[in-house]
Amino acid sequence: MERVEYHRMATLEDTMWWYRALHAGLIDRLNRCDLLPGAPVLDAGCGTGGLLARLSRARPDLVLAGLEYDAEAARLAQAKTGLPVTVGSVNAMPYGDGSFQAIVSADVLCHAGVRETAALAEFRRCLRPGGRLLLNLPAYQWMASAHDEHVHNVRRYTAGGARDMLAAAGFTGVRTGYWNSLPFPLMLLHRLLAGRGQAGSDVRPFPAWQDRLFFSVTAVERRLFGRGAGLPFGGSVWVWASKP
């Protein structure tokens, strides 16, 4: 990403509704993986450490680590969390085979510098047999915007396309779906009104009432998901998969 985006992330990921909702959803799904205490878990593409910090508070029983391509972001993540953060690429991860029981990766496969096939092969290699891969991906190529340009996103996904991609990479038990579904009409309206190339980054402070409203809506979604409900559209795609 552009350096300014890392600084925006570092400043806002603890408070902005989007990051809080993203991290809460990933932690919910990780909790459903029935990981034993001491299980090693990697945040692959951890940015400036927001998810790692929340994971360390929610699951202090896990052995957490981060991997980040940008050295400055990795330094910020390690300072924020006190956890080991390695500088490296998901295209060739600096870990041995079967190093992790779970790998979490949020909005990483979509980046221009990531080779999907190589990254998924590395995720599979570094997972233990039966290990879990949890992904978050931006939805719908036609939703690409100026924000994607700022963060160097070149790919967006559908739930069906992500499921086929993970199956082709050798993962089993692949489940996919959408989230950020209830705010999606407003997101779509924003994209249509702003137009591609006419707006800046989506990472910015929101008025407090608006931030609370959006986060509350995503909290309703998480409760529905916990009961097995969901909508067939949304701003992001979630993925669960296992290594055979």
C-alpha positions in Angstrom: 0.0 0.0 0.0 1.0 3.6 -0.2 2.8 4.7 3.0 0.2 7.2 3.9 -2.4 4.4 4.0 -0.3 2.6 6.6 -0.3 5.7 8.8 -4.0 6.1 8.4 -4.5 2.5 9.4 -2.2 2.8 12.4 -4.2 5.9 13.6 -7.7 4.6 13.0 -7.8 0.8 13.2 -8.5 0.9 17.0 -11.5 3.1 16.7 -13.0 3.1 13.1 -16.1 1.0 12.7 -14.8 -0.8 9.7 -11.8 -2.2 11.4 -13.6 -3.0 14.6 -16.3 -4.9 12.6 -13.7 -6.7 10.5 -11.7 -7.8 13.5 -14.7 -8.8 15.5 -16.0 -11.0 12.6 -12.6 -12.7 12.2 -12.3 -13.4 15.9 -15.8 -14.9 15.9 -14.9 -17.2 13.1 -11.6 -18.1 14.7 -13.4 -19.0 17.9 -15.5 -21.5 15.9 -12.4 -23.3 14.9 -12.0 -25.0 18.4 -8.3 -24.2 18.7 -6.6 -25.6 21.7 -4.6 -23.5 24.1 -1.1 -22.9 22.8 -2.2 -23.3 19.1 0.1 -21.2 16.8 -1.8 -18.7 14.7 -0.5 -16.3 12.0 -1.9 -13.0 10.8 -0.6 -13.0 7.3 -0.4 -9.5 6.1 -0.9 -8.0 9.5 -0.5 -4.3 8.5 0.1 -2.2 11.6 -1.2 -4.8 14.0 -4.8 -3.9 14.8 -6.1 -7.4 14.4 -3.2 -9.0 16.3 -3.8 -6.6 19.2 -7.5 -7.5 19.4 -6.7 -11.2 19.0 -4.2 -11.1 21.8 -6.8 -9.6 24.1 -9.6 -12.0 23.0 -7.5 -15.1 22.9 -4.5 -14.8 25.2 -4.3 -18.6 25.1 -3.1 -18.7 21.5 0.5 -18.2 20.3 0.2 -15.3 17.9 2.6 -14.0 15.2 2.4 -11.6 12.3 3.8 -11.4 8.8 4.0 -8.1 7.0 5.6 -7.0 3.8 6.2 -3.4 4.7 9.1 -3.0 7.2 7.7 0.2 8.7 4.2 -1.3 9.2 5.8 -4.4 10.7 7.7 -2.2 13.2 4.5 -0.4 14.2 2.7 -3.8 14.6 5.4 -5.2 16.8 5.4 -2.0 18.9 1.7 -2.0 19.2 1.3 -5.7 20.2 4.6 -6.9 21.7 4.2 -10.0 19.5 6.7 -11.3 16.9 6.2 -9.7 13.5 8.3 -10.9 10.6 9.0 -8.9 7.5 8.3 -11.0 4.5 5.9 -11.8 1.7 2.9 -14.1 1.5 4.3 -15.2 -1.9 7.2 -17.0 -0.1 6.6 -17.2 3.6 9.6 -17.5 5.9 8.2 -20.3 8.0 8.6 -24.1 8.0 6.1 -26.6 6.8 3.2 -27.0 9.2 4.1 -24.1 11.4 0.6 -23.0 12.2 -2.7 -24.4 13.3 -4.6 -21.4 11.8 -3.8 -18.6 9.4 -5.8 -15.4 9.2 -5.4 -13.0 6.3 -7.5 -9.9 5.9 -7.7 -8.2 2.5 -4.3 -9.4 1.3 -4.9 -11.7 -1.7 -6.4 -8.7 -3.5 -3.1 -6.7 -3.6 -1.2 -6.0 -6.7 2.0 -7.5 -5.3 0.4 -10.8 -4.3 0.4 -13.8 -6.6 -2.8 -15.6 -5.6 -1.6 -19.1 -6.6 1.7 -18.7 -4.8 0.2 -17.2 -1.7 -2.5 -19.9 -1.3 0.2 -22.6 -1.8 2.2 -21.0 0.9 -0.8 -20.8 3.3 -1.4 -24.5 2.6 2.3 -25.4 3.2 2.6 -23.5 6.4 -0.6 -25.0 7.9 -0.7 -28.2 9.9 -2.9 -31.0 8.6 -6.4 -30.1 9.6 -5.4 -26.4 10.1 -7.8 -23.6 9.2 -7.4 -20.7 6.8 -9.7 -17.7 7.4 -9.7 -15.0 4.7 -11.5 -11.7 4.2 -11.7 -10.4 0.7 -13.2 -7.3 -0.9 -16.4 -8.1 -2.9 -17.3 -7.5 -6.6 -14.8 -6.2 -9.2 -17.4 -3.6 -10.3 -17.2 -2.1 -6.8 -13.5 -1.0 -7.4 -12.9 2.6 -6.4 -10.3 5.2 -5.7 -9.7 3.5 -2.4 -8.6 0.4 -4.2 -6.1 2.5 -6.1 -4.7 4.0 -2.9 -4.2 0.6 -1.3 -3.1 -1.1 -4.5 -6.0 -3.6 -4.7 -6.3 -5.0 -8.2 -8.8 -7.9 -7.5 -12.2 -8.2 -5.9 -14.1 -11.4 -5.4 -17.4 -13.2 -5.3 -18.3 -15.9 -2.8 -18.6 -18.5 -5.5 -15.3 -17.4 -7.2 -13.5 -17.5 -3.8 -14.8 -21.0 -3.1 -13.6 -22.3 -6.5 -10.2 -20.7 -6.0 -9.7 -22.3 -2.6 -10.8 -25.7 -3.8 -8.4 -25.5 -6.8 -5.6 -24.6 -4.4 -6.2 -27.9 -2.5 -8.2 -26.8 0.5 -11.2 -28.8 1.7 -14.3 -27.9 3.7 -14.4 -24.5 1.9 -17.2 -22.3 3.0 -17.7 -18.7 1.8 -20.3 -16.0 2.2 -20.8 -12.2 2.4 -20.7 -9.8 5.3 -21.2 -6.0 5.5 -24.5 -6.8 3.9 -26.8 -4.4 5.7 -24.6 -1.3 5.1 -24.1 -2.4 1.5 -26.7 -0.2 -0.2 -25.1 2.9 1.4 -21.6 1.6 0.2 -23.0 1.2 -3.3 -24.5 4.7 -3.3 -21.2 6.1 -2.1 -19.4 4.4 -5.0 -21.9 5.6 -7.6 -21.9 9.2 -6.4 -18.1 9.5 -5.9 -17.1 7.8 -9.1 -13.9 5.9 -9.5 -10.8 8.2 -9.2 -12.9 11.1 -7.8 -12.6 10.2 -4.1 -9.8 9.5 -1.6 -9.2 6.7 0.8 -12.1 5.2 2.6 -10.0 5.1 5.8 -11.0 8.3 7.5 -12.6 9.5 10.7 -16.4 9.2 10.8 -18.8 11.3 13.0 -19.2 9.5 16.3 -22.9 8.8 15.7 -22.3 7.4 12.3 -19.5 5.2 13.5 -21.6 3.8 16.3 -24.5 3.2 13.8 -22.4 1.3 11.3 -20.7 -0.8 13.9 -24.1 -1.6 15.5 -25.4 -2.8 12.2 -22.5 -5.1 11.7 -23.0 -6.4 15.2 -26.5 -7.4 14.2 -25.1 -9.2 11.2 -22.6 -11.1 13.4 -25.5 -12.3 15.7 -27.4 -13.5 12.6 -24.4 -15.3 11.3 -24.0 -17.0 14.6 -27.5 -18.4 14.1 -26.7 -19.6 10.6 -28.3 -16.7 8.7 -26.8 -14.4 6.1 -27.5 -12.4 3.0 -26.4 -13.3 -0.6 -24.5 -10.0 -1.1 -22.3 -7.7 0.9 -19.2 -5.5 0.7 -16.8 -8.3 1.7 -16.4 -12.0 1.2 -15.4 -14.3 4.1 -13.8 -17.6 3.6 -13.2 -20.7 5.9 -11.1 -23.5 4.6 -9.1 -26.4 5.9 -5.8 -28.1 4.9 -6.5 -31.8 4.3 
